[in-house]
Amino acid sequence: MRLTFDNEWRATVTDDPLRITPRFTSDSVDVGQYADAKERERFLADTFGSQEWLWDNPDVLRFESAGRKLVGVEFQLPGESASMEDSARVPDTPAVRPAGLRADEVRDFRLEMCAVLCRTPGDAVLTGLRDLDVLDEPLEARVGIAPDVALLVQHGAVVGWSLTDPARYLTIGFAAPDADPPSDGCSPSAWIWSPSR
C-alpha cells in the first residue's frame, strides 16, 4: 500500500513498525530516539521529511536518508476537541495493522497538523483528524507505525492518527513514561485539558 500525505508526498507501507515507546506530553505524541533538545536537533539534521520551522508547527515525520525508512514522528495535539457525538462516530475498524513506512523519495515536505481531536470515554483513545468530514466515510486502513500509535487512512491518504491508552504514555518533555501507570484518579483529561478545550 502507498500512502499520500500533504502536497502529494508519498510513502510505501512496509513490515517493520517503530519499536520505540511513545511519549504523550501536554502538546504532542512523540515517537523518537532522542533524550534531550540537542539530540533532537541532531536527529532532525540527520533525517528528512516534515518538521517545524519558525512560526510554523506542523506534524513531524522523519525518515533516514540512506534507506528512506521512518525513524520518528511527532503529532501535535489539535486545539479543538470534537463533541461527544462526533467523537462517538470515530470507527474502530479496520483493525490496526503494525507496519512501517519507507519514503518514495528523499524530499522534505510539510504535514499539516490535524484540526480536531476526538476522545473516547475515559480518554482510552485519542484521535486527531484532518477534519470532521473524515467521519462521513469508512476508514480504509489503520497503520500501526509504533506501539499504540496508528495512522488513519482513507482513499489512500493519511487523514489522521490515533493513540491508544494515552495515560500509559504520559510524561513531561523528553522523559520516558513512568513504568507505573497513573492512578485511577489521574486521566489524560485531568492532566492536560482545560474546560475550554
N, C-alpha and C positions, 0 to 999 in steps of 0.2 A: 504494500500500500504506500502511495505517495501522499504526503500532506502538504497543503498550501497554507502559508502564513501571510501576513500583511504584504502588500506590494508584490504579490505573485512569487514570493520566495518559497522554495520547496525543499522538503527533506523526505527521505525514504525510511520507512519503519524497518527496524532490524530486530534481532533476537536477544539483544543484550541491554536490559534496562540498567539505569544507575543503581548502585547498591550503597548509596550514601543516605544516611538518616536525615530527613528534612528538619529544618528549624522553622518554627512558627513564631514570629515576633508580632508586635503590635501593628506593624506596617506591611509585612510581606511573608511569603512562604519561600524559603531559601533552600536550595539543594546544591551544595558545593563543598569542595575540599580546601577551604581556607579558614584560618583560625583568627585572623585579625585584618585590619584595614590594609596593611602593607601586603599581606599575602593575597588579598582580594585584588589589589591593584596589579600585582604581578600576574595573577590569573587572567585578568582582563587583557593585559598586554600580550599574553602568550596564546590567546584564543581569538576566535572571530564570531560574529553573529550580531545579535541585538544587545545594546547596552544603553545606559542613561548618558545624557550629555548635560551641559549647563542648562538649567531651566526646563529640562525635559525628563520625564520619569516613566518611560515605557517599561514593559516587561523585558526581562533579560533571559536570553537563551544563548549559551556559549558552546562552541564546538572546537575541538582540537584541529589545528591546521593540517597535520600530517594525514590522519585517517578520516577527518571530517566527522568524527563521532561526537555526539552530545556529551558534554562533560559537566554542565551545571545550568541551573535555572534559578530565577528569582521572579516570583509572581507578586505584583503589588496588590494589596487589598483594595478593592473598589471603595470609594467613599460613600456610595449609595447602597442601602440594603433593600432588597425586594420585599414586598408584602408577604405575609404568611401564606396567602392564597397563591401567589405566583411561585413562591418557594416550593409549595407542595406539588407544583406541576413539573418540577425537575425530574426527568425519568431516571430510574435506577437500572435501566437496561440500555444497551447490552452490557454484559459483564466486562469488567476490566481485563484487558489482555496485557500482561507485562511485556514491555518492548522498549528498545532504544530507538535513536534516530541517527541517521547519517545525512549530513547536508549534501545536496546535489551539486553544489559548487562552493568554492571558498569566496564568499562575498558577504559583507556586512549588510544588515537590513534593519528595519525598525518594526518592533512588535507592539502595537498599541495595547495598553493595559485594558483589562475588562472594565465595563462601565457599571455593572451591577453585581452585588453579592447576594446569593441565595443561601439560606441557612435552614437546616432541618431542625426539628425539635431537639433541644438539648445540645445543639451545635455539634451533632455527631458527624455531620459532613458539611463542609463549606464549599460552595461552588461559585466561581467567578465566571460571568457570562459576558460576551461581547455586547449583547443587548437582550431584552426580553423576547424579541421576535424569535430567538433560537428555540423557545419553548413551544412554538407553533408546529414544529415538525419533529419527528423522532431523531435520535442520535444514530449515526452510522457506526461509531466505534468509540471506545474508551481505551486510550493507550496509556498503560501504566508505566510511566517513564522512571519512577522511583518508588520506594515503599510508601504506599497510601497516597501517592500523587499521580494524577491522571490528566491527560489532555482529552478534551471532548471534541469529537469530530462530526461534522455534518456536511454532506456533499463534498467530501474530500478536503474541507477546510477546517482548521482549528478554530473553534468558536468559544472556547473556554477551558477551564481547568477545575479540578476538584482536589480537596484534601480531606481524607477520611480520618476520623479520630484526632482532631486537631489538639485536644487537650494533652495528648501523649507527647506532642512536639513543642509545647510552649517553652519559650526561652527568651533571653534578652541578648540582643546583639549577636556576637559570633559564638556565644557559649553553646555547648552541646545541651540538648534537652535533658532534664532530670530523669534519671533511670526510674524513679518512683513517680507515677502519675499524680497529678494534683488530687486533693481530697474531693469528696462529692460536692462540697460547698464552693468549689472553685471551677467554674466553667470558662471557656474562652470568652463568652459574652460578658461575664463579670470581670474578666481580666483586662479587656481592652475596649469594649464598645460603650460609648455614651448613649443615652436615650435618643439623642438626635440622629444617630446613625440608624 
